[in-house]
Amino acid sequence: MRLLVCYGGTFDPVHNGHLAIACAVRDALAADVRLIPAADPPHKDEPHADARHRARMLDLATAGEPGIVVDRRELRRDGPSYTIDTLHGLRAELGDELPIAWLIGSDSLAALDSWHRWRELFGVAHILAVERAGSHVDAASLGRHAPAVQSEIAPRWRPAEQLQASPSGGFAVLPLPCRRAESSTELRRRILAGEPWQDWVPPPVAAYIGQHRLYAARPWPPAPL
């Protein structure tokens, strides 16, 4: 069965780096990718753009991109957007046999044990860490800084290509081919400061940000969901 990779985040806003990660995972693993914008992420500050705007920008960014879709389920849920709840919802819809992986950045791996009911994640999905250029998932270092995480993932570690062989329970690392300069924090700063930023996002997203004055001093009201 074809692997489903779930890529969650605030996407505040989506930028070319997000799209490069989604496309790299899709192409390397022959996977389907769902971008899942969070409504109320427990581990980050309040989003700067309304959830409706963030989801609409994802629609524009992924239009015509095969194998990549936007999943709004967390925007329609009351309360915090916990990954374990999202995965249980996907399992209820898609069944127990489909291979599902939740995508995280390798720099977030050491904080995995701060996630809500984090050990339960492996019962419903794999964890796939993307290794950005210049970074490396080092088991020894992880053991020193996050021993609970290292203890949990050590027996689950496998090549990323093997994730599709089982529905859940694995851990894998996927290196990215090149370093990306984009970050949502820096992008928002550039927009607010009036500095060049448009080449960091797809043209339709740049047009949308300009049309609605997002991340500027006086934004417009929320867009329809």
Residue frames as a rotation matrix with the C-alpha (Angstrom) as fourth column:
MET 1
0.573 0.819 0.000 0.00
0.819 -0.573 0.000 0.00
0.000 0.000 -1.000 0.00
ARG 2
0.042 -0.547 0.836 1.15
0.482 -0.722 -0.496 3.54
0.875 0.424 0.233 -0.74
LEU 3
-0.446 -0.327 -0.833 2.62
0.895 -0.174 -0.411 5.37
-0.010 -0.929 0.370 2.26
LEU 4
0.570 0.586 0.576 0.72
0.476 -0.807 0.350 8.42
0.670 0.074 -0.738 3.55
VAL 5
-0.523 -0.764 -0.377 2.94
0.815 -0.317 -0.486 11.11
0.251 -0.561 0.789 5.06
CYS 6
0.658 0.753 0.013 1.28
0.683 -0.604 0.411 13.73
0.317 -0.262 -0.912 7.26
TYR 7
-0.521 -0.829 0.206 3.08
0.724 -0.556 -0.407 17.06
0.452 -0.063 0.890 7.49
GLY 8
0.546 0.779 -0.309 1.64
0.813 -0.403 0.421 19.22
0.203 -0.481 -0.853 10.26
GLY 9
-0.624 -0.744 -0.238 2.46
0.780 -0.608 -0.147 22.79
-0.036 -0.278 0.960 11.19
THR 10
0.003 0.604 -0.797 1.18
0.359 -0.744 -0.563 26.33
-0.933 -0.285 -0.219 11.46
PHE 11
-0.270 -0.180 0.946 2.41
0.963 -0.057 0.265 27.22
0.006 0.982 0.188 7.95
ASP 12
0.664 0.574 -0.479 2.35
0.681 -0.729 0.070 30.86
-0.309 -0.372 -0.875 9.01
PRO 13
0.519 0.744 -0.421 2.81
-0.763 0.180 -0.621 31.40
-0.386 0.643 0.661 6.11
VAL 14
0.679 -0.277 0.680 3.64
0.454 0.886 -0.093 28.46
-0.577 0.371 0.728 3.84
HIS 15
0.415 -0.615 -0.671 6.87
-0.726 -0.668 0.164 29.09
-0.549 0.419 -0.723 1.95
ASN 16
0.489 -0.243 -0.838 9.05
-0.734 0.403 -0.546 27.41
0.470 0.882 0.019 -0.66
GLY 17
-0.633 -0.750 0.194 10.96
-0.726 0.486 -0.487 25.50
0.271 -0.449 -0.852 2.01
HIS 18
-0.200 0.669 0.716 7.78
-0.567 0.517 -0.641 23.77
-0.799 -0.534 0.276 3.19
LEU 19
0.749 0.544 -0.379 6.95
-0.599 0.310 -0.739 22.83
-0.284 0.780 0.557 -0.39
ALA 20
0.034 -0.826 -0.562 10.47
-0.829 0.291 -0.477 21.56
0.558 0.482 -0.675 -1.04
ILE 21
-0.719 -0.250 0.649 10.20
-0.634 0.620 -0.463 19.24
-0.286 -0.744 -0.604 1.98
ALA 22
0.199 0.897 0.394 6.78
-0.484 0.439 -0.757 17.94
-0.852 -0.040 0.522 0.92
CYS 23
0.743 0.067 -0.666 7.95
-0.664 0.195 -0.721 17.28
0.081 0.979 0.189 -2.64
ALA 24
-0.303 -0.936 -0.177 11.21
-0.855 0.349 -0.384 15.66
0.421 0.035 -0.906 -1.52
VAL 25
-0.563 0.169 0.809 9.36
-0.525 0.682 -0.509 13.25
-0.638 -0.711 -0.295 0.78
ARG 26
0.552 0.834 -0.026 6.77
-0.498 0.304 -0.812 12.46
-0.669 0.461 0.583 -1.88
ASP 27
0.604 -0.329 -0.726 9.41
-0.725 0.152 -0.672 11.76
0.331 0.932 -0.147 -4.52
ALA 28
-0.452 -0.885 0.109 11.89
-0.845 0.386 -0.369 9.87
0.285 -0.259 -0.923 -2.34
LEU 29
-0.795 0.167 0.583 9.31
-0.286 0.744 -0.603 7.53
-0.534 -0.647 -0.544 -0.81
ALA 30
-0.817 0.568 -0.098 6.67
0.045 0.233 0.972 7.42
0.575 0.790 -0.215 -3.58
ALA 31
-0.675 0.504 -0.539 4.27
0.688 0.165 -0.707 8.70
-0.267 -0.848 -0.458 -0.92
ASP 32
0.181 0.752 0.633 1.10
0.568 -0.606 0.557 10.73
0.803 0.259 -0.537 -0.74
VAL 33
-0.805 -0.506 -0.310 1.52
0.560 -0.479 -0.676 13.84
0.193 -0.718 0.669 1.42
ARG 34
0.413 0.901 0.130 -1.11
0.723 -0.411 0.554 15.69
0.553 -0.135 -0.822 3.44
LEU 35
-0.754 -0.530 0.388 -0.32
0.214 -0.756 -0.618 19.17
0.622 -0.383 0.683 4.70
ILE 36
0.170 0.820 -0.547 -2.25
0.822 0.188 0.537 19.61
0.544 -0.541 -0.642 7.95
PRO 37
-0.425 -0.313 0.849 -2.42
-0.073 -0.923 -0.377 23.21
0.902 -0.223 0.370 9.21
ALA 38
-0.533 0.154 -0.832 -2.84
0.817 0.351 -0.459 23.50
0.221 -0.924 -0.313 12.97
ALA 39
0.351 0.741 0.572 -5.53
0.400 -0.671 0.624 25.67
0.847 0.009 -0.532 14.49
ASP 40
0.748 -0.057 0.661 -4.17
-0.586 -0.523 0.619 25.88
0.310 -0.851 -0.425 18.03
PRO 41
0.297 -0.687 -0.663 -0.73
0.105 0.713 -0.693 24.24
0.949 0.136 0.285 18.29
PRO 42
0.937 0.142 -0.319 0.20
0.313 0.066 0.948 23.39
0.156 -0.988 0.017 21.90
HIS 43
0.316 -0.920 -0.231 3.94
0.860 0.175 0.479 23.96
-0.401 -0.350 0.847 21.39
LYS 44
-0.582 -0.525 0.621 3.96
0.754 -0.635 0.169 27.32
0.306 0.566 0.765 19.59
ASP 45
-0.798 0.294 -0.527 2.72
0.044 -0.843 -0.537 30.85
-0.602 -0.451 0.659 20.08
GLU 46
0.269 0.963 -0.008 -0.59
0.228 -0.072 -0.971 32.02
-0.936 0.259 -0.239 18.69
PRO 47
-0.149 -0.322 0.935 -0.44
0.967 0.151 0.206 32.05
-0.207 0.935 0.289 14.85
HIS 48
-0.724 -0.215 -0.656 0.01
0.155 -0.977 0.149 35.46
-0.672 0.006 0.740 13.25
ALA 49
-0.741 0.524 -0.420 -2.51
-0.621 -0.296 0.726 34.81
0.256 0.799 0.545 10.44
ASP 50
0.080 0.886 0.457 -6.02
-0.884 0.275 -0.377 33.47
-0.460 -0.374 0.806 10.83
ALA 51
-0.374 -0.223 0.900 -6.34
-0.053 0.974 0.219 29.72
-0.926 0.034 -0.377 10.22
ARG 52
0.640 0.688 0.342 -8.57
0.335 0.151 -0.930 30.35
-0.691 0.710 -0.134 7.20
HIS 53
0.737 -0.454 -0.501 -5.89
-0.661 -0.638 -0.394 32.48
-0.141 0.621 -0.771 5.57
ARG 54
-0.243 -0.918 0.312 -3.17
-0.792 0.373 0.482 29.93
-0.560 -0.130 -0.818 6.31
ALA 55
-0.110 0.289 0.951 -5.23
0.263 0.931 -0.253 27.09
-0.959 0.222 -0.179 4.82
ARG 56
0.879 0.474 -0.040 -6.11
0.109 -0.282 -0.953 29.13
-0.464 0.834 -0.299 1.74
MET 57
0.378 -0.826 -0.418 -2.43
-0.901 -0.432 0.040 29.91
-0.214 0.362 -0.907 1.14
LEU 58
-0.452 -0.489 0.746 -1.69
-0.334 0.868 0.367 26.18
-0.827 -0.083 -0.556 1.34
ASP 59
0.454 0.688 0.566 -4.38
0.383 0.423 -0.821 25.58
-0.804 0.590 -0.071 -1.29
LEU 60
0.909 -0.115 -0.400 -2.73
-0.377 -0.636 -0.673 28.12
-0.177 0.763 -0.622 -3.59
ALA 61
0.042 -0.998 0.036 0.77
-0.917 -0.024 0.398 26.76
-0.397 -0.050 -0.917 -2.95
THR 62
-0.567 -0.273 0.777 -0.14
-0.180 0.962 0.206 23.14
-0.804 -0.023 -0.594 -3.71
ALA 63
0.514 0.828 -0.223 -2.55
-0.400 0.002 -0.917 23.67
-0.759 0.561 0.332 -6.62
GLY 64
0.794 -0.119 -0.596 -1.61
-0.561 0.237 -0.794 21.28
0.235 0.964 0.121 -9.41
GLU 65
-0.318 -0.931 0.180 1.08
-0.930 0.270 -0.248 19.53
0.182 -0.246 -0.952 -7.34
PRO 66
0.291 0.516 -0.806 0.41
-0.411 0.828 0.382 15.77
0.864 0.220 0.453 -7.69
GLY 67
0.058 -0.223 -0.973 0.26
0.548 0.822 -0.156 13.68
0.835 -0.524 0.170 -4.54
ILE 68
-0.880 -0.333 -0.339 0.08
0.466 -0.469 -0.750 16.66
0.091 -0.818 0.568 -2.17
VAL 69
0.005 0.947 0.322 -3.20
0.446 -0.291 0.846 17.82
0.895 0.140 -0.424 -0.63
VAL 70
-0.745 -0.125 0.655 -4.34
-0.436 -0.650 -0.622 20.09
0.504 -0.749 0.430 2.20
ASP 71
-0.225 0.629 -0.744 -6.21
0.636 0.674 0.377 18.48
0.738 -0.388 -0.552 5.10
ARG 72
-0.364 0.156 0.918 -8.24
-0.358 -0.934 0.017 20.93
0.860 -0.323 0.396 7.23
ARG 73
0.202 0.597 -0.777 -9.31
0.459 0.643 0.613 18.53
0.865 -0.481 -0.144 9.98
GLU 74
-0.417 -0.415 -0.809 -7.46
0.905 -0.105 -0.413 20.34
0.086 -0.904 0.419 12.78
LEU 75
-0.952 0.102 0.289 -9.07
-0.076 -0.992 0.101 23.65
0.297 0.074 0.952 11.86
ARG 76
-0.109 0.994 -0.027 -12.49
-0.412 -0.021 0.911 22.17
0.905 0.110 0.411 12.50
ARG 77
0.060 0.045 -0.997 -11.60
0.701 0.709 0.074 20.75
0.710 -0.704 0.011 15.91
ASP 78
0.766 0.212 0.607 -12.24
-0.267 -0.755 0.600 22.61
0.585 -0.621 -0.522 19.16
GLY 79
0.882 -0.440 0.169 -9.34
-0.103 0.169 0.980 22.90
-0.460 -0.882 0.104 21.56
PRO 80
0.048 -0.975 -0.219 -5.61
-0.690 -0.191 0.698 22.22
-0.722 0.118 -0.681 21.05
SER 81
0.691 0.094 -0.717 -4.39
-0.675 0.439 -0.593 20.43
0.259 0.893 0.367 17.92
TYR 82
0.111 -0.648 0.754 -2.83
-0.664 0.516 0.541 17.29
-0.739 -0.561 -0.373 19.36
THR 83
-0.427 -0.401 -0.810 -1.10
-0.894 0.324 0.311 15.02
0.138 0.857 -0.497 16.87
ILE 84
-0.969 0.047 0.241 -2.34
-0.023 0.960 -0.278 11.86
-0.245 -0.275 -0.930 18.55
ASP 85
-0.120 0.992 -0.028 -5.97
0.015 -0.027 -1.000 12.94
-0.993 -0.120 -0.012 18.08
THR 86
0.168 0.109 -0.980 -5.35
-0.904 -0.380 -0.197 13.75
-0.393 0.919 0.035 14.41
LEU 87
-0.727 -0.527 -0.441 -3.80
-0.661 0.711 0.240 10.35
0.187 0.466 -0.865 13.82
HIS 88
-0.761 0.535 0.367 -6.65
0.185 0.721 -0.668 8.53
-0.622 -0.440 -0.647 15.54
GLY 89
0.190 0.849 -0.493 -9.06
-0.369 -0.403 -0.837 10.44
-0.910 0.341 0.236 13.31
LEU 90
-0.118 -0.327 -0.938 -7.14
-0.993 0.030 0.114 9.39
-0.010 0.944 -0.329 10.21
ARG 91
-0.965 -0.252 0.073 -7.10
-0.256 0.965 -0.054 5.77
-0.057 -0.071 -0.996 11.35
ALA 92
-0.354 0.912 0.209 -10.87
0.061 0.246 -0.967 5.84
-0.933 -0.329 -0.142 11.88
GLU 93
0.430 0.519 -0.739 -11.29
-0.637 -0.406 -0.655 7.02
-0.640 0.752 0.156 8.28
LEU 94
0.181 -0.508 -0.842 -8.56
-0.956 0.108 -0.271 5.09
0.229 0.855 -0.466 6.49
GLY 95
0.888 0.214 -0.407 -8.39
-0.150 0.972 0.184 1.83
0.434 -0.102 0.895 8.45
ASP 96
0.774 -0.544 0.325 -5.66
-0.314 0.115 0.942 0.05
-0.550 -0.831 -0.082 10.34
GLU 97
0.559 -0.537 0.632 -3.63
0.649 0.758 0.069 -1.30
-0.515 0.372 0.772 7.42
LEU 98
0.823 -0.229 0.519 -2.54
0.303 -0.596 -0.744 1.86
0.480 0.770 -0.421 5.58
PRO 99
-0.078 -0.900 -0.428 1.08
0.995 -0.041 -0.095 2.87
0.068 -0.434 0.899 6.30
ILE 100
0.818 0.333 0.469 1.00
0.285 -0.943 0.172 6.34
0.499 -0.008 -0.866 7.85
ALA 101
-0.181 -0.901 -0.394 4.00
0.959 -0.074 -0.273 8.45
0.217 -0.428 0.877 8.88
TRP 102
0.907 0.360 -0.219 4.02
0.409 -0.878 0.247 11.73
-0.103 -0.314 -0.944 10.80
LEU 103
0.244 -0.831 0.500 6.71
0.698 -0.207 -0.686 14.09
0.673 0.516 0.529 9.54
ILE 104
0.911 -0.067 -0.407 8.85
0.264 -0.664 0.700 16.16
-0.317 -0.745 -0.587 11.91
GLY 105
0.626 -0.774 0.098 12.05
-0.452 -0.462 -0.763 18.12
0.636 0.433 -0.639 11.57
SER 106
0.239 -0.603 -0.761 15.13
0.565 0.724 -0.396 16.43
0.789 -0.335 0.514 12.96
ASP 107
-0.710 -0.510 0.486 15.69
-0.029 -0.668 -0.744 19.51
0.704 -0.542 0.459 15.13
SER 108
0.000 0.803 0.595 12.35
-0.890 -0.271 0.366 18.79
0.456 -0.530 0.715 16.85
LEU 109
0.184 0.104 -0.977 13.16
-0.045 0.994 0.097 15.17
0.982 0.026 0.187 17.60
ALA 110
-0.750 -0.577 -0.323 14.75
0.287 0.157 -0.945 15.84
0.596 -0.802 0.048 20.99
ALA 111
-0.804 0.512 0.302 11.49
-0.583 -0.579 -0.570 17.48
-0.117 -0.635 0.764 22.15
LEU 112
-0.447 0.676 -0.586 9.26
-0.285 0.514 0.809 14.60
0.848 0.529 -0.037 21.04
ASP 113
-0.535 0.218 -0.816 8.76
0.708 0.643 -0.292 13.51
0.461 -0.734 -0.499 24.65
SER 114
-0.897 0.279 -0.344 7.05
0.007 -0.767 -0.641 16.86
-0.442 -0.577 0.686 25.34
TRP 115
-0.673 0.684 -0.282 4.23
-0.494 -0.131 0.860 16.00
0.551 0.718 0.426 22.92
HIS 116
-0.054 0.785 0.617 0.87
-0.972 0.100 -0.212 14.97
-0.229 -0.611 0.758 24.30
ARG 117
0.603 0.307 0.737 0.77
-0.315 0.940 -0.134 11.15
-0.733 -0.151 0.663 24.79
TRP 118
0.205 -0.587 -0.783 3.85
-0.959 -0.280 -0.042 10.90
-0.195 0.759 -0.621 22.61
ARG 119
-0.735 -0.528 0.426 4.55
-0.461 0.849 0.257 7.20
-0.497 -0.007 -0.868 23.07
GLU 120
0.046 0.853 0.520 1.07
0.157 0.508 -0.847 6.39
-0.986 0.121 -0.111 21.75
LEU 121
0.283 0.033 -0.958 2.03
-0.805 -0.536 -0.256 7.91
-0.522 0.844 -0.125 18.39
PHE 122
-0.670 -0.676 -0.307 3.91
-0.735 0.546 0.402 4.76
-0.104 0.495 -0.862 17.44
GLY 123
-0.600 0.524 0.604 0.77
0.170 0.822 -0.544 2.69
-0.781 -0.224 -0.582 17.89
VAL 124
0.495 0.867 0.057 -0.99
0.320 -0.121 -0.940 4.52
-0.808 0.484 -0.337 15.06
ALA 125
0.978 -0.190 -0.082 1.84
-0.160 -0.443 -0.882 5.80
0.131 0.876 -0.463 12.83
HIS 126
0.232 -0.972 -0.031 5.52
0.955 0.233 -0.185 5.87
0.187 0.013 0.982 12.03
ILE 127
0.740 -0.163 -0.653 7.64
0.070 -0.946 0.316 8.92
-0.669 -0.280 -0.689 12.86
LEU 128
0.415 -0.586 0.696 9.67
0.895 0.124 -0.429 10.27
0.165 0.801 0.575 9.94
ALA 129
0.495 -0.345 -0.798 12.31
0.265 -0.814 0.517 12.90
-0.828 -0.467 -0.311 10.72
VAL 130
0.833 -0.270 0.483 13.60
0.435 -0.219 -0.873 15.02
0.341 0.938 -0.065 7.86
GLU 131
0.299 -0.849 -0.436 17.28
0.721 -0.098 0.686 15.76
-0.625 -0.519 0.583 8.23
ARG 132
0.986 0.092 -0.138 18.06
0.000 -0.831 -0.557 19.22
-0.166 0.549 -0.819 6.93
ALA 133
0.496 -0.854 0.156 21.38
0.476 0.117 -0.872 19.86
0.726 0.506 0.465 5.20
GLY 134
-0.228 -0.696 0.681 24.02
-0.346 -0.596 -0.725 20.61
0.910 -0.401 -0.105 7.79
SER 135
0.064 0.282 0.957 22.24
-0.994 0.098 0.037 18.73
-0.083 -0.954 0.287 10.55
HIS 136
-0.426 -0.243 -0.872 22.49
-0.379 0.922 -0.072 15.09
0.822 0.300 -0.485 11.54
VAL 137
0.688 0.646 0.331 20.46
-0.626 0.297 0.722 12.77
0.368 -0.704 0.608 13.75
ASP 138
-0.371 -0.899 -0.231 23.11
-0.469 0.397 -0.789 11.41
0.801 -0.185 -0.569 16.07
ALA 139
0.445 0.619 -0.647 21.97
0.183 0.644 0.743 8.60
0.876 -0.449 0.173 18.35
ALA 140
-0.247 -0.617 -0.748 24.67
0.887 0.168 -0.431 9.27
0.391 -0.769 0.505 20.93
SER 141
-0.949 -0.087 0.302 23.87
0.011 -0.969 -0.246 12.97
0.314 -0.230 0.921 21.16
LEU 142
-0.094 0.991 0.093 20.15
-0.473 -0.127 0.872 12.26
0.876 0.038 0.480 21.29
GLY 143
0.263 0.146 -0.954 20.77
0.568 0.775 0.275 9.78
0.780 -0.614 0.121 24.09
ARG 144
-0.692 -0.584 -0.424 22.51
0.695 -0.379 -0.612 12.48
0.197 -0.718 0.668 26.14
HIS 145
-0.959 0.263 0.105 19.94
-0.270 -0.961 -0.062 15.23
0.085 -0.088 0.993 25.55
ALA 146
-0.004 1.000 0.007 16.73
-0.995 -0.005 0.101 13.22
0.101 -0.007 0.995 25.20
PRO 147
-0.860 -0.482 0.170 17.31
-0.500 0.862 -0.087 9.74
-0.104 -0.160 -0.982 26.65
ALA 148
-0.231 0.847 0.479 13.60
-0.117 0.465 -0.878 8.87
-0.966 -0.259 -0.008 26.75
VAL 149
0.598 0.424 -0.681 13.23
-0.678 -0.186 -0.711 9.63
-0.428 0.886 0.176 23.05
GLN 150
-0.224 -0.778 -0.586 16.37
-0.943 0.326 -0.072 7.72
0.247 0.537 -0.807 22.10
SER 151
-0.802 -0.050 0.595 15.27
-0.340 0.857 -0.387 4.72
-0.491 -0.513 -0.704 24.16
GLU 152
0.160 0.967 0.197 11.89
-0.189 0.226 -0.956 4.69
-0.969 0.116 0.219 22.44
ILE 153
0.712 0.193 -0.675 13.10
-0.654 -0.168 -0.738 5.07
-0.256 0.967 0.007 18.84
ALA 154
-0.287 -0.958 0.007 16.27
-0.876 0.266 0.402 2.93
-0.387 0.110 -0.915 19.00
PRO 155
-0.615 0.018 0.788 14.53
0.092 0.995 0.049 -0.43
-0.783 0.102 -0.613 18.44
ARG 156
0.447 0.885 0.131 12.18
0.332 -0.028 -0.943 1.16
-0.831 0.465 -0.306 15.88
TRP 157
0.052 -0.512 -0.858 14.88
-0.607 -0.698 0.380 2.65
-0.793 0.501 -0.347 13.63
ARG 158
0.134 0.000 0.991 14.72
0.629 0.773 -0.085 1.51
-0.766 0.634 0.104 10.00
PRO 159
-0.896 -0.404 0.186 15.43
0.383 -0.490 0.783 2.84
-0.225 0.773 0.593 6.48
ALA 160
-0.523 0.721 -0.455 12.78
-0.504 -0.692 -0.517 5.32
-0.688 -0.041 0.725 5.36
GLU 161
-0.524 0.277 -0.806 12.01
-0.780 0.224 0.584 3.16
0.342 0.934 0.099 2.32
GLN 162
-0.827 0.160 -0.540 10.78
0.243 0.966 -0.085 0.40
0.508 -0.201 -0.838 4.65
LEU 163
-0.849 0.524 0.063 8.05
-0.329 -0.432 -0.840 2.46
-0.413 -0.734 0.539 6.31
GLN 164
-0.197 0.830 -0.521 5.51
-0.971 -0.094 0.218 1.44
0.132 0.550 0.825 3.70
ALA 165
-0.579 -0.105 -0.808 5.94
-0.227 0.973 0.036 -2.21
0.783 0.204 -0.588 4.68
SER 166
-0.531 0.437 -0.726 3.92
0.825 0.461 -0.326 -1.83
0.192 -0.772 -0.605 7.90
PRO 167
0.383 0.821 0.423 1.13
0.682 -0.560 0.470 0.45
0.623 0.109 -0.775 9.13
SER 168
0.765 -0.037 0.643 2.92
-0.396 -0.814 0.425 1.99
0.507 -0.580 -0.638 12.13
GLY 169
0.963 -0.264 -0.047 5.55
0.178 0.498 0.849 1.62
-0.200 -0.826 0.527 14.81
GLY 170
0.317 -0.904 0.286 8.71
0.941 0.263 -0.212 2.64
0.116 0.336 0.935 12.97
PHE 171
0.687 -0.243 -0.685 11.15
-0.003 -0.943 0.332 5.52
-0.727 -0.226 -0.649 13.06
ALA 172
0.288 -0.601 0.746 13.19
0.951 0.270 -0.151 6.70
-0.111 0.753 0.649 10.10
VAL 173
0.103 -0.361 -0.927 15.33
0.072 -0.927 0.368 9.63
-0.992 -0.104 -0.069 9.00
LEU 174
0.539 0.082 0.838 15.20
0.832 0.103 -0.545 11.11
-0.131 0.991 -0.013 5.51
PRO 175
-0.402 -0.732 -0.550 18.05
0.534 -0.676 0.509 13.47
-0.744 -0.089 0.662 4.52
LEU 176
0.787 0.586 -0.195 17.04
0.222 -0.562 -0.797 16.48
-0.576 0.583 -0.572 2.45
PRO 177
0.501 -0.612 0.612 19.10
0.861 0.281 -0.423 17.18
0.087 0.739 0.668 -0.66
CYS 178
-0.352 -0.639 0.684 19.93
0.548 -0.733 -0.403 20.83
0.759 0.233 0.609 0.05
ARG 179
-0.648 0.051 -0.760 19.79
0.681 -0.410 -0.608 23.52
-0.342 -0.911 0.231 2.73
ARG 180
0.109 0.756 0.646 16.79
0.792 -0.458 0.403 25.87
0.600 0.468 -0.649 2.61
ALA 181
-0.852 -0.487 0.192 17.05
0.320 -0.775 -0.545 29.49
0.414 -0.403 0.816 3.69
GLU 182
-0.254 0.836 0.486 13.36
-0.259 -0.543 0.799 30.11
0.932 0.077 0.355 4.21
SER 183
-0.786 0.226 -0.575 11.69
0.614 0.392 -0.685 30.36
0.070 -0.892 -0.447 7.61
SER 184
0.175 0.944 0.279 8.23
0.796 -0.302 0.524 31.64
0.579 0.130 -0.805 8.46
THR 185
0.463 -0.043 -0.885 9.61
0.736 -0.537 0.411 33.81
-0.493 -0.842 -0.217 11.26
GLU 186
-0.569 -0.756 -0.325 12.06
0.384 -0.593 0.708 35.60
-0.728 0.278 0.627 8.98
LEU 187
-0.631 0.414 0.656 9.47
0.689 -0.089 0.719 35.83
0.356 0.906 -0.229 6.23
ARG 188
0.485 0.848 -0.215 7.01
0.846 -0.391 0.363 37.59
0.224 -0.358 -0.907 8.54
ARG 189
0.174 -0.500 -0.848 9.74
0.561 -0.658 0.503 39.95
-0.810 -0.563 0.166 9.70
ARG 190
-0.816 -0.524 0.244 10.63
0.470 -0.356 0.808 40.88
-0.337 0.774 0.537 6.13
ILE 191
-0.207 0.825 0.526 7.00
0.804 -0.163 0.571 41.54
0.557 0.541 -0.630 5.22
LEU 192
0.631 0.480 -0.610 6.46
0.765 -0.514 0.387 43.75
-0.128 -0.711 -0.692 8.27
ALA 193
0.009 -0.751 -0.660 9.70
0.399 -0.603 0.691 45.63
-0.917 -0.270 0.294 7.63
GLY 194
0.806 0.355 -0.473 8.93
-0.262 -0.503 -0.824 46.18
-0.530 0.788 -0.312 3.95
GLU 195
-0.278 -0.955 -0.106 12.01
-0.667 0.112 0.737 44.22
-0.691 0.276 -0.668 2.84
PRO 196
-0.202 0.181 -0.963 12.08
-0.893 0.369 0.257 41.89
0.401 0.912 0.087 -0.22
TRP 197
-0.462 0.109 0.880 10.28
-0.583 0.710 -0.394 38.62
-0.668 -0.696 -0.265 0.51
GLN 198
0.394 0.847 -0.357 8.22
-0.833 0.165 -0.529 37.60
-0.389 0.505 0.770 -2.54
ASP 199
0.055 -0.419 -0.906 10.74
-0.775 0.554 -0.303 35.09
0.630 0.719 -0.295 -3.90
TRP 200
-0.847 -0.343 0.406 10.37
-0.531 0.593 -0.605 32.99
-0.033 -0.728 -0.684 -0.74
VAL 201
-0.282 0.839 0.465 6.80
-0.094 0.458 -0.884 31.96
-0.955 -0.293 -0.050 -1.58
PRO 202
-0.477 0.203 0.855 4.96
0.843 0.379 0.381 30.78
-0.246 0.903 -0.353 -4.71
PRO 203
-0.952 0.051 0.301 3.61
0.090 -0.896 0.434 33.71
0.292 0.440 0.849 -6.77
PRO 204
-0.055 0.997 0.058 -0.08
0.210 -0.046 0.977 32.99
0.976 0.066 -0.207 -5.94
VAL 205
0.292 0.092 -0.952 0.79
0.943 0.137 0.302 33.04
0.159 -0.986 -0.047 -2.23
ALA 206
-0.745 -0.607 -0.277 2.67
0.633 -0.775 -0.003 36.32
-0.213 -0.178 0.961 -2.60
ALA 207
-0.698 0.556 0.451 -0.34
0.007 -0.625 0.781 37.83
0.716 0.548 0.433 -4.36
TYR 208
0.274 0.848 -0.454 -2.68
0.518 0.268 0.812 36.58
0.810 -0.458 -0.366 -1.62
ILE 209
-0.093 -0.398 -0.913 -0.50
0.983 -0.184 -0.020 38.00
-0.160 -0.899 0.408 1.16
GLY 210
-0.952 -0.303 0.040 -0.43
0.305 -0.926 0.222 41.35
-0.030 0.224 0.974 -0.60
GLN 211
-0.431 0.869 0.245 -4.14
0.122 -0.213 0.969 41.35
0.894 0.447 -0.014 -1.34
HIS 212
0.559 0.712 -0.425 -5.09
0.451 0.169 0.876 40.69
0.696 -0.682 -0.227 2.30
ARG 213
0.239 -0.567 0.789 -2.22
-0.560 -0.744 -0.365 42.65
0.794 -0.354 -0.495 3.86
LEU 214
0.922 0.061 -0.382 -1.20
0.218 0.734 0.643 39.63
0.319 -0.676 0.664 5.92
TYR 215
0.296 -0.826 -0.479 1.68
0.953 0.227 0.199 40.08
-0.056 -0.516 0.855 8.37
ALA 216
-0.409 -0.344 0.845 1.55
0.419 -0.894 -0.161 43.83
0.811 0.288 0.509 7.75
ALA 217
-0.996 -0.057 0.074 0.55
-0.034 -0.513 -0.858 46.46
0.086 -0.857 0.508 10.27
ARG 218
-0.387 0.922 0.018 -3.16
-0.716 -0.288 -0.635 46.43
-0.581 -0.258 0.772 9.33
PRO 219
-0.983 0.006 0.181 -4.42
0.103 0.841 0.532 43.02
-0.149 0.542 -0.827 8.12
TRP 220
-0.441 0.881 -0.171 -7.82
-0.724 -0.236 0.648 42.47
0.531 0.410 0.742 6.55
PRO 221
0.170 0.589 0.790 -10.55
-0.912 0.398 -0.100 40.27
-0.374 -0.704 0.605 8.14
PRO 222
-0.480 -0.372 0.794 -10.43
-0.212 0.928 0.306 36.46
-0.851 -0.021 -0.525 7.87
ALA 223
-0.606 0.234 -0.760 -11.18
-0.768 0.079 0.636 34.75
0.209 0.969 0.131 4.58
PRO 224
0.543 0.836 0.079 -13.91
-0.838 0.532 0.122 32.06
0.060 -0.133 0.989 4.21
LEU 225
-0.162 -0.567 0.807 -12.84
-0.584 0.715 0.385 28.56
-0.795 -0.409 -0.447 5.28
